[in-house]
């Protein structure tokens, strides 16, 4: 397992559209991805789990990636989250 913290910079946070884009992006990896905040942990394969976290702009989250491609997946996932724009 590898992990890294990242601050959500998207002005609208992770609402429906960015959360959907994020879930689609993660399908290219074999690893499981979890997003952790002060309020809980979400399996990023589920848009419902992500939306239930109500992540707003400026929230720092921890990404946990676990699986055979975890080391290559984590930097790509972090970059994707940082580049989300609405």
Residue pairs with C-beta under 8 A, 6 or more apart in sequence:
1 64
1 65
1 66
1 70
2 64
2 65
2 66
2 70
2 71
2 74
3 62
3 63
3 64
3 65
3 74
4 62
4 63
4 74
4 78
5 60
5 61
5 62
5 63
6 60
6 61
6 63
6 78
6 81
6 82
7 58
7 59
7 60
7 61
8 14
8 55
8 56
8 57
8 58
8 59
8 60
8 61
8 81
8 84
9 57
9 58
9 82
9 84
10 18
10 57
10 84
10 85
10 86
11 57
11 85
11 86
12 18
12 57
12 86
13 54
13 55
13 56
13 57
13 59
14 22
14 50
14 51
14 53
14 55
14 84
15 51
16 47
16 51
17 86
18 84
18 86
19 47
19 50
19 51
20 47
21 84
22 44
22 50
22 80
22 81
22 84
23 44
23 45
23 46
23 47
23 50
25 77
25 80
26 33
26 44
26 45
26 77
29 65
29 67
29 69
29 73
29 76
29 77
30 67
30 68
30 69
31 65
31 66
31 67
31 68
31 69
31 70
31 73
32 43
32 45
32 65
32 66
32 67
33 43
33 44
33 45
33 63
33 64
33 65
33 73
33 77
34 41
34 42
34 43
34 44
34 63
34 64
34 65
34 66
35 41
35 42
35 44
35 50
35 53
35 55
35 61
35 62
35 63
35 64
36 42
36 61
36 62
36 63
36 64
37 53
37 55
37 59
37 60
37 61
37 62
39 53
40 53
42 49
42 50
42 52
42 53
43 49
44 50
55 61
63 74
63 77
63 78
63 81
65 73
65 74
65 77
67 73
